């Protein structure tokens, strides 16, 4: 379904939470009446409680979404899942104030709902104990949602609020992200420390829960830190520092048979054809692919010449040697074979660039060396090694103008 043009999606994991709240509210209702109430009434109250929680989380995300729209951003969709919900924005807000308003709107809605429902519960406590108890439960859950989201951890609202405040007072978005990462790590260490204390005090399950929360927060902060590091690498490196030379050069007056004698196609099980650049008297005149042999009978290989099948070299996707690496990734992802011809400042071919070249350079800067076997896999499947999600990182830099920060 859509709400004001925003697609609403529900992850299957949400139904587990829906069932949990239904059973929990039903048990609470039966306890309230000491097991004397109707079973069907218990299930009905449980179902209503879950629907109100669903509506509360949806209102929380709609607050983010409508505020984002007010700041000129597009909301791709809203997804509800077992940890709550997420408004998926097309890009981040370009101003610290706008980012702050979008982040804080959700918790404000949750806290207002909590205050309203708890107040209503207190006023109904005598006249209608069932409705009073219902509003008290949902109000308490909204209070929990609001306060939990204010914890200064990215990607929680509190982390974005902290990032936006630091960004506003320092003028640096990157400084805000770094402070939010430090905050997350401190909280993760605190959770682990409290888990150790709980373990010594005999609260085993509490300790396990705190350990899991601490490790989850620490892993999340480490991931954010690595993304910043990769963005910095992609901005600082240029194409000439990374490119290789995965092409051959032949004179265009040679017979096509030369391709069979010097056949290197699929020498490493690559999924893409090698480019053969053609020259005549020192000038670049075009290119061919080795697959032209498939279209010519063997008896004509000596009678046909490369120039007869030459294609204009400017048809090849290309990039300047001085272009930033993150921009090269954007171009790579928009080509059929995920490969670019690298041109010098004079416009002459000097190399090629593909996903493996980019991935190897980034990992080398991080301090990781790729085993030969993984290089072969990446070359064969034409992917970034080790599952690096460089495409999305580069797209985020494009959408958020990170190069200026």
C-alpha positions, 0 to 999 in steps of 0.5 A: 500500500501507499501513504501519501505516495510513499510505498509501505513495506512489511518485512516477514520478521514483523509478523513474529513481533506482531505475534509476540505482542499479541501473546504478551498483551493477552497474558497480561490481560488474563493476569489482570483478571486472574484468569477469570476473563474470556479467552476470546477477549484476551486474544482480542485485546492482544490483537488490538495492542499489536495493531496500536504498536504497529500504528505507533511505529508507522507514525514514527516513520511517517514523521521522519518521511514527511519532515524529509519531504519538507526538506526537499528529499524523496522517500523511496519507501517505509519498511517495518521489520522486527527491530522497528521501522526504517524510512528509506530516503533517496539521499541524506539532507545537505544541511545540518538543521534539516538533518536534525529536524528529520532525525528528531521528528520520529522520537518526538512523535513516539514520546508524544504518543507515550505521554498522551496514552499514559495520561489517558490511561491514568484518567480511565484507571477507575472507570474502565480498567481494560482500556486503561491497561491497554493504553498504559501498555501501548504508551509504555512501548512508545516511551521505550521506542522514543527513548531507545531511538535517542541513544546516540548510536548511528543508525539510530535517530540519536546517532543522527541527532548527535551527528547533526549537532556536531555538524552544525557547530563545527561545519563538518559533516564528517566530524559529526559522523566521527563523533557519533562513531566514538559515542557508539563505541563508548556505549558498546564498551559500557554495555559489555562492562555492565554485562560482565557485572551482571554475570558476576552478580548471577544475572546470566540472561541479562549479561548475555543480552548486554553482551549481544547489544554491546557487540552489535553496537561495536560492529555497527560503529566499526562498519561506519568507520570503515565506510568513512575510510573507504570513502576517503580512499576513493576520493584521494586515489585517481585512475592513473594510480590504479589502472592496469593494462588488459588490452593488446595492440596490433597493426590493423593490416594483419590477417585475423589469423593473428588472433588465434596465434596470440589468443589470450581470451579466457586465459584466466576464465574471465567473463569478458572479452579482451580488447584488441586496439589497432594502430597504423603507423603509430596512430590509433585507428580502432579496436576489435574483439577476439570473438570475430573469429567465431564469425569467419570460416577458418579457411578465410582467416588468412584472407581477412584483415583486422581493419575490415572489422575495426570499430571506432575506438571512441565507442569504448567506455573511457575515463581520464587518468586524473579522474577520482576513483569514486567517479570511475566506479560510477562509470564502471557500473554504468557500462555493459562489461564493467570496464573502462579504457583509461585515457591520458590527458592527450586522449591516448589509451594508457590502460584499462580499469575494472572492478578487480583493479579498483578492489585491489587498490582499496584493499591495499590501502586498507592493508589487506592482500588478496590471495591469488585464488580470490583474485581469480574468482573476482576476475572470472565473475567480474566482481569486487573482491571480498564482496566489497560494496564499492558501488553503493559507497560511490553512489552515496558519495555522488548523492551526498556530494561527499567529495566537497566534505 
